[in-house]
Amino acid sequence: MFKKILITLLILAVIGGIMALIHHLRVAHRNKKELANFSQETPYTAQLGKVLVIYYSWTGHTQDIANQITTLTKADTYRIQTQEEFKSSPAFYARIKKELNNKIYPPLIEPLPDVNPYDVVFVGGPVWWYTMATPLYSFLGKIDFKGKRVIPFSTQGSNPGTFLKDFTANVNNAQVGTYANFNNVGPEYNKAVHNKIVHWLNNL
Ligand SMILES: Cc1cc2nc3c(=O)[nH]c(=O)nc-3n(C[C@H](O)[C@H](O)[C@H](O)COP(=O)(O)O)c2cc1C
């Protein structure tokens, strides 16, 4: 009996491993294909006026994209921070899932930024459970964009889910511009990701 359970568990683990590997290979293939479109270096030509880049980043990926936008557009920048410092653990994923289901969003460190002086405001953050990370919900609930041009962006492992739809439904009084999303990829794609950012900004 014990042997049978052990063999079943082993088979399930092998199947799980194979499925994870197939998923990983598929995502890698998709990233390669998408970023091949951005192998050419493009000069930055956008003229966006006075720009503010607002972002939330827990593990640094969104910060990296936000920094590149900031440098290119010569923007001011504002990092959204939660009052609680989130600690990484497997339980954190389950907690966030529950909080998203119950619309419980974390309190933020204030003051929040004044968006009034800006022509264009970028707002970005990670995808959590196929939607916006909870601190972005907290943030958007507190800001009136008063008709400003707001450009959303996200970073994610591989699936942005309904980030844009949820962003658009939660951003107050904004003219939402062209969204861009960035999968997490290895350093071999740094140039292509940069070119993708330049291309996006030039076409806003
Ligand atoms: C709680 C949680 C849920 C996540 N859910 C998704 C998801 O649904 N889809 C996805 O592609 N990546 C998901 N990720 C991965 C993050 O979106 C990705 O690593 C992102 O680039 C992290 O951004 P940051 O480093 O700026 O915090 C999740 C990460 C966390 C912590």
The ligand as a Gaussian input file, in Angstrom:
#p B3LYP/6-31G(d) Opt

LIG

0 1
 C        1.830000      37.421000      -5.405000
 C        2.384000      37.356000      -6.801000
 C        1.569000      36.989000      -7.860000
 C        2.076000      36.953000      -9.161000
 N        1.211000      36.657000     -10.193000
 C        1.670000      36.687000     -11.474000
 C        0.771000      36.461000     -12.571000
 O       -0.433000      36.308000     -12.411000
 N        1.288000      36.459000     -13.835000
 C        2.639000      36.635000     -14.066000
 O        3.045000      36.583000     -15.223000
 N        3.505000      36.889000     -13.046000
 C        3.046000      36.932000     -11.761000
 N        3.893000      37.217000     -10.725000
 C        5.304000      37.571000     -11.040000
 C        5.501000      39.094000     -11.053000
 O        4.480000      39.733000     -11.801000
 C        6.825000      39.478000     -11.702000
 O        7.880000      38.818000     -11.095000
 C        7.019000      40.995000     -11.676000
 O        7.954000      41.366000     -12.665000
 C        7.536000      41.473000     -10.321000
 O        7.715000      42.852000     -10.362000
 P        8.598000      43.603000      -9.277000
 O        9.966000      42.950000      -9.293000
 O        8.637000      45.014000      -9.738000
 O        7.942000      43.436000      -7.928000
 C        3.426000      37.257000      -9.411000
 C        4.265000      37.595000      -8.339000
 C        3.743000      37.670000      -7.037000
 C        4.642000      38.073000      -5.906000

